Amino acid sequence: MSLPDPEPRRKLSRLGLYGPIAALVILVAGFSGVWLWARGETERQIDATVARLKAAGYEIAWKDRAISGYPFRLNVTLSEPTLRHNSGWALEAPRFEGQAFMHAPTTWVIAAPDGLTFVRPESGPVRVTGKLMRASLNRLTASPPNLSFEGTGLSFQATAGAQPFGLSSAERVEIHLRRAPKEVGDEAGLWFSVKNGKAQLSGLLGRIASDKPISIEWDGRLSEIDAFKGRDWPDAVRNWVTAGGRMSVKRAGLTAGEAVIGVNSGNLGVGSDGRLSGVLDVSLRQAPRALGVMGANGTIPQDQAAAAAAVAEARTTGDLARATLNFEAGQTTLGPVAIAPAPRVYGPG
């Protein structure tokens, strides 16, 4: 009996051999096409945003633009970018880096690894460096756009010829500017905080802070924000005031050592002299002692310091006094007693 001949071994299918490779090539080609499309769309969106902001009174420029990050990210690098508003505010840096992941292309994080400089309309540029400086910017079609900034280990240095800035350093700084939804109205919210800062403040706040570390928090709402436009900073403020613009203060505070100023509520504007106007309902800790020291060292005339200390003493429960800070006719008054000039928002002229 003879055994049947074994069937010849089948040759491996070329489809099984090359199919996975072809699928991988198609996948890579498809993903590459999607990334190249996203890259081109990013360029178009940047250019469209620049056009919209220019129409809203901003000037935007940079020396070079590069987009990279293939395959999973979109990295945009701008060298020597500048952003200026016709009100006089400006922002510039040696380099800005923006990054978004392909799975979330509308969410961008922006960093300034080499520091940045912001320009104040009346007081000039301030150079900022730190361990971390990053921001996010969205809703660029709104005026103002939504802005968030976070910085740690920051140092502030006014450039040559510029007026000093209120801080020389800070452990942490956060700033958030949000335009309200249309259904809420013509309003924007401004919130910022400073933790463990070293102050270079003039006027009343400088006298209170002295050389002690300070922390600041401010939460306010700006009405009639659409009217905040003009050829320069004073013109924009005047237009805003003429339209009925005010800032409603929801919560604020300043801590300097043992001294604390807490703002429970307030309503602020700007007078025709360019100085702050309005009223703040405040809580003051160690107020009589602080006012007495300021009178003794001559930062406030002794009779005014004594009168203000008496007002604070009369309104003190424990170590906390409840009073009002009024900004009127160019003066800051604690209750009925004038203690300092009102803060200036813009200069004369």
ChimeraX attribute file (.defattr): number of C-alpha atoms within 10 A of each C-alpha:
attribute: neighborCount
match mode: 1-to-1
recipient: residues
	/A:1	3
	/A:2	4
	/A:3	5
	/A:4	6
	/A:5	6
	/A:6	6
	/A:7	6
	/A:8	6
	/A:9	6
	/A:10	6
	/A:11	6
	/A:12	8
	/A:13	9
	/A:14	8
	/A:15	10
	/A:16	9
	/A:17	10
	/A:18	11
	/A:19	12
	/A:20	11
	/A:21	12
	/A:22	12
	/A:23	11
	/A:24	12
	/A:25	12
	/A:26	12
	/A:27	12
	/A:28	13
	/A:29	12
	/A:30	12
	/A:31	15
	/A:32	15
	/A:33	12
	/A:34	14
	/A:35	20
	/A:36	15
	/A:37	12
	/A:38	16
	/A:39	20
	/A:40	13
	/A:41	12
	/A:42	18
	/A:43	16
	/A:44	12
	/A:45	12
	/A:46	12
	/A:47	12
	/A:48	13
	/A:49	16
	/A:50	18
	/A:51	14
	/A:52	15
	/A:53	22
	/A:54	15
	/A:55	10
	/A:56	16
	/A:57	15
	/A:58	18
	/A:59	16
	/A:60	18
	/A:61	14
	/A:62	16
	/A:63	11
	/A:64	11
	/A:65	13
	/A:66	11
	/A:67	18
	/A:68	15
	/A:69	15
	/A:70	14
	/A:71	14
	/A:72	14
	/A:73	19
	/A:74	22
	/A:75	20
	/A:76	20
	/A:77	19
	/A:78	19
	/A:79	17
	/A:80	15
	/A:81	19
	/A:82	20
	/A:83	17
	/A:84	19
	/A:85	21
	/A:86	19
	/A:87	20
	/A:88	18
	/A:89	18
	/A:90	20
	/A:91	17
	/A:92	23
	/A:93	21
	/A:94	17
	/A:95	20
	/A:96	23
	/A:97	18
	/A:98	19
	/A:99	20
	/A:100	18
	/A:101	16
	/A:102	17
	/A:103	9
	/A:104	10
	/A:105	13
	/A:106	12
	/A:107	14
	/A:108	19
	/A:109	16
	/A:110	19
	/A:111	22
	/A:112	20
	/A:113	17
	/A:114	15
	/A:115	20
	/A:116	20
	/A:117	20
	/A:118	19
	/A:119	19
	/A:120	18
	/A:121	18
	/A:122	16
	/A:123	15
	/A:124	19
	/A:125	24
	/A:126	21
	/A:127	17
	/A:128	21
	/A:129	20
	/A:130	20
	/A:131	13
	/A:132	16
	/A:133	23
	/A:134	17
	/A:135	18
	/A:136	16
	/A:137	15
	/A:138	14
	/A:139	13
	/A:140	14
	/A:141	13
	/A:142	16
	/A:143	18
	/A:144	19
	/A:145	16
	/A:146	19
	/A:147	17
	/A:148	18
	/A:149	17
	/A:150	17
	/A:151	22
	/A:152	19
	/A:153	16
	/A:154	20
	/A:155	20
	/A:156	19
	/A:157	19
	/A:158	21
	/A:159	15
	/A:160	10
	/A:161	9
	/A:162	15
	/A:163	15
	/A:164	19
	/A:165	20
	/A:166	17
	/A:167	18
	/A:168	17
	/A:169	24
	/A:170	22
	/A:171	17
	/A:172	19
	/A:173	22
	/A:174	17
	/A:175	16
	/A:176	17
	/A:177	19
	/A:178	20
	/A:179	22
	/A:180	18
	/A:181	11
	/A:182	8
	/A:183	6
	/A:184	9
	/A:185	12
	/A:186	17
	/A:187	20
	/A:188	23
	/A:189	19
	/A:190	17
	/A:191	18
	/A:192	18
	/A:193	18
	/A:194	22
	/A:195	18
	/A:196	18
	/A:197	23
	/A:198	23
	/A:199	22
	/A:200	16
	/A:201	18
	/A:202	15
	/A:203	14
	/A:204	17
	/A:205	17
	/A:206	14
	/A:207	16
	/A:208	24
	/A:209	24
	/A:210	16
	/A:211	14
	/A:212	16
	/A:213	16
	/A:214	22
	/A:215	23
	/A:216	18
	/A:217	18
	/A:218	18
	/A:219	19
	/A:220	22
	/A:221	20
	/A:222	21
	/A:223	21
	/A:224	19
	/A:225	22
	/A:226	16
	/A:227	19
	/A:228	22
	/A:229	21
	/A:230	18
	/A:231	12
	/A:232	15
	/A:233	22
	/A:234	21
	/A:235	16
	/A:236	18
	/A:237	23
	/A:238	21
	/A:239	18
	/A:240	23
	/A:241	19
	/A:242	12
	/A:243	15
	/A:244	13
	/A:245	23
	/A:246	21
	/A:247	21
	/A:248	18
	/A:249	22
	/A:250	15
	/A:251	16
	/A:252	21
	/A:253	18
	/A:254	21
	/A:255	20
	/A:256	22
	/A:257	14
	/A:258	11
	/A:259	17
	/A:260	21
	/A:261	22
	/A:262	21
	/A:263	24
	/A:264	15
	/A:265	17
	/A:266	20
	/A:267	16
	/A:268	19
	/A:269	21
	/A:270	23
	/A:271	19
	/A:272	12
	/A:273	15
	/A:274	20
	/A:275	21
	/A:276	24
	/A:277	25
	/A:278	17
	/A:279	19
	/A:280	22
	/A:281	16
	/A:282	22
	/A:283	21
	/A:284	23
	/A:285	22
	/A:286	18
	/A:287	26
	/A:288	24
	/A:289	14
	/A:290	19
	/A:291	24
	/A:292	20
	/A:293	18
	/A:294	19
	/A:295	19
	/A:296	14
	/A:297	10
	/A:298	11
	/A:299	16
	/A:300	21
	/A:301	14
	/A:302	17
	/A:303	11
	/A:304	17
	/A:305	24
	/A:306	20
	/A:307	20
	/A:308	24
	/A:309	21
	/A:310	16
	/A:311	20
	/A:312	25
	/A:313	18
	/A:314	13
	/A:315	15
	/A:316	19
	/A:317	11
	/A:318	8
	/A:319	11
	/A:320	19
	/A:321	21
	/A:322	21
	/A:323	19
	/A:324	19
	/A:325	21
	/A:326	23
	/A:327	25
	/A:328	18
	/A:329	14
	/A:330	18
	/A:331	18
	/A:332	23
	/A:333	19
	/A:334	21
	/A:335	15
	/A:336	13
	/A:337	19
	/A:338	20
	/A:339	22
	/A:340	19
	/A:341	17
	/A:342	21
	/A:343	19
	/A:344	15
	/A:345	18
	/A:346	19
	/A:347	13
	/A:348	10
	/A:349	6
